[in-house]
Amino acid sequence: MKRIFVIREINDCAREVTLTQKHGWNVETEASIKKMAHDLDISDRLPALLPVQGNGNNKQYIRFVLPP
């Protein structure tokens, strides 16, 4: 996961914040998580675990605190 934060001063009152975020998901990632779940004896939790690990729609809440 890569995050890029760009804060530019536009004028005395405004700020622009750009957040770009990407993550990768492939068969190797899924196989690794499934193996770990099997090793930990939690394979029954995979339907809930895989979406949280990146193979699903996830929400993030980020707070930006900018100077006045």
Summary of the structure (lengths in Angstrom):
residues: 68
radius of gyration: 18.3
end to end distance: 29.7
largest distance: 56.8
contacts: 105
relative contact order: 0.17
helix: 34%
strand: 24%
